[in-house]
Amino acid sequence: MSLERLRDFTPARVALGRAGDSLPTRQLLEFQLAHARAIDAVYSEMDSAQVAFELKNPGFHCITLHSAARDRVMYLRRPDLGRRLDEESGAKLIQHRGEFDAVFVVADGLSALAAQMHAARAVELTARSLRDAGWKIAPVVIVEQGRVALGDEVAERLGASQCAVLIGERPGLSSPDSLGAYITWNPGPKTTDADRNCVSNIRAEGLSYAAAASKIIFLMMEARRRKISGVALKEEDNARFVGPARDGGIVR
């Protein structure tokens, strides 16, 4: 197979050609544009009110919080601050404490663009299916300047058995809007990244909302059934689980 034919199967930059010792002008400019879009994704801000509005219509109550990183610059320089809530948000969350099967957290991560574009729809499909199956779902928590591990504190303060953090992933040169979902059973202070399952590349050019919801629901159901997550929980057989039906019910 020629290198040119590979371009029909991947967005990767292959067989770009040459112009002397450099790339052709068009390919060089496209590379610079992709790099600029990735930078914009990292420094962009999530419109939390819009995300909450999109989730309100399908009937989800949202709580908007903020991490201990006061702004984007601090968020990028101090990853540890993005992993915990600020004092005001922590106090606010305690007021909603209960006994929940799961909590969904939307965070901007390293691509607020991804969270803005895809998180509400992914949460709607996933949480609605679980809710229809009898799960008690906590209010959706939207966190500005948040990282994955912040979901552990959110779940613990709310009293949720597990959490699913939908967060903007580090942008690549062909995917500035990739959303990831991180599922954790019994999250808390001792939780590590090895305790999480990840569903990645949720976007139009990657994993569809329906396919992502199917995988997330399968992992969350298995996590609750087996009381484990992360490296101990493998997606051994998702064939029996088709996912959300068009009417929002679960198809098995």
N, C-alpha and C positions, 0 to 999 in steps of 0.2 A: 504494500500500500504506500502510495506517495505521501509526502508530508502535507501536500496541499489538500489531500482528501481527509486528513485528520481534522481539518478545520470544520468539517461537516458534523463532527461528533463532540467537539469540545469548545468552550469559550476561551481556552488557554491560548496564549499568543505563540502560535507555531507557524512556520513557513511564512514569515513576514517579508522576506525578500531583503535586498541590500541596495544601497545607493552609495557606492564607493566603500568607505570604511564604516558607514553608519546605516541606520534604518531609512527606508523611504520616508519622505516628509509626512505623508498621511498617517502611517503607522506610528511615527514618533509623536505626532500631535494627539492621536487617540490614546497613546500611553500617558501622556502628560494630563489629558483630560480625566482619565481614569484615576490617576494619582490625586488630582485635585478633588475629585468626588469622594475619594476615601478620606481625605483630610477633612472635608466639609462634614462627612458623616460623624467623624470623631468629635468635632467641636460643635456640632449642632445641638439644639435644645429640644426636648420633648414637650409638646403641648399637652400637659396632663389633663387640662379641662376638656380638650377635644377627645382624648381617649376615654375619659369618664363619661362623656356625652354619648359616645358610640356604644358603650356598654350599658348605659341607662335604658336605651330603647328596648333591648331584649330582656330587661328586668333585673339587672345586676346593680347592687349598691356598691359604691366605690369609696375608698378612703385614700386621700392623697397625702403622702408623707415625704420626708426629705432625709437623706443620709447625713452623716456628720461632716461630709465634705461640702463646704458652703458654696462653692462654685466649681466650674468646669476645670479651671487650672489646678485647683487643689485636688479635685477628683483624680486627675491624671498623675499628679505628683505624689499623692498619698493614697495608694490603693486600700490601705487599712481603714481609712475613714469612710470609704464607700461601702465597707462591709458591715457597718453598724448605723443605727438610726441616731439622729440628733435627739437631744433630751426632750424637746417638745413633742416630737413624733412618737417617741417611746411612751410618754404619758398619755397621748391621745389614743394610742392603740389599745392600751390596757382597758379603756372604757368599753371596748367591743369584745372583750374576752368571753369565750363560751366553750362549748365542746363541739368541735368541728372535725369532719373527716378529712378536709383538705382546705387549703387556702391557695389562691392564685395571686401571684405577685408579678406586676409589670414594671420593669426597670429599663431605663435608657441604655445602660451599659456603655459599650464603646461605639454604638451606632444608634443614636436617638431616632434616626431616620427609620431604622428597621422596626423599632418599637412603635413608632407613630403609624407606620403603614400597615403592620401585620398583627400586632399583639391583640387588639380588640376582637378581631374576627377569630383568631386562634383560640382565645379564651372563651368566646361565646360558644363555639362548637364543642369544645372539650367540657367546660363546666356545665353546660346545659345538659349534655348527655349523662354526666355523672349525677347531676341533680335529679334528672328524670328517673335514674336508676335507684333513687332513694338516699343518695349521699347528702350529708349536711355540709353545704359549702359556705365558707366564711365570706364576708364582704371582700371584693377584689381590692387588693392593695396596690396603689400606683406610687412608685418611689422615684423621686428625682435624684440624680447622681448616685444611683445604686449599683452594686455589684452582686454577683450570684449569692455569695455567702450571707448577704443581708436577709435573705429569705429564711434563714435559720432562726434569727431573732424574731422576725415577724410571726412565724409559726408558733414559736414558744410563747410569745406574749399573748397571742390570740387563743392558744389552746387547740391548735390544729395538729392532727396526727401526721400529716405530711404536707409538703408544699411543692408547688410547681412554679418556678421562676421563669417567666418569659422575658428575655433580655436581648438587646442588640449585641450581636457578635462583632468581634474585631473585623473591620471591613477589609476586603481584599481588593485587588485591582480589577476584578470582574464582579464583585458582589458587595457593594456598599450598604445593602439593605437586608442582610441576612439575619434572621431571628433564630435564637436558640431557646430551647426549653429544658430546664434542669429539674428533675424530680428527686425528692429526698424524703425518705421515710424517717419518722421520729427525729426531726432536726433539733439541734441544740448546740451548746457551746463546744462540745467535743466532736462535732461533725466535721469531716474532712471531705475533700473533693472525691476521694475514693468511695464515698457513700452516696454519690449522685449518679443518676442516669441522664444522659443527654440526647435530645433529639435536635438535630442541627439543620441549618440551611433552609429554614422555612421562608419561602418567598415564591414569587411567580415563576422564576426560572429554576427553582429548586424543588423542595418538597411542598406540595400543595397543602392548603389548610386542612382539607379532609383527610389526607394521608397522615399529616402531622398529628391531628386529633386522634386518629386511630392508634398511632404508636403511643402517644401520651396516655390515653385512656388504658390501653393494655398494660403499660408499665405501672400506672397508678393502681389498677385493680390487682395486679400481681404483687405489688409492694404491700398492699393492705392484706391480701390473703396470706402472704408468706412472711410479712413483717420484716422485710429487708429491702434494701435498694443499693444501688452502686454496683461495684464489681461482683457482689454476691448475687445480683439479679441479672440474668441474661435474657435477652429477647430470643428465647429458644424456639418458640413456635407462635408466631402471630397470625398464622394462616387461618386459624379457626375464628379469629376476631376480625371482622370486616371494618367496623368503626361506626361513626355517626351516620344515621340514616338522614335522608333529606328533610324529614319532618322533625329532626332533632333527637329521635329515639336511638337507642343502641342496637346495632345489628350484631348478632353472634353467629 
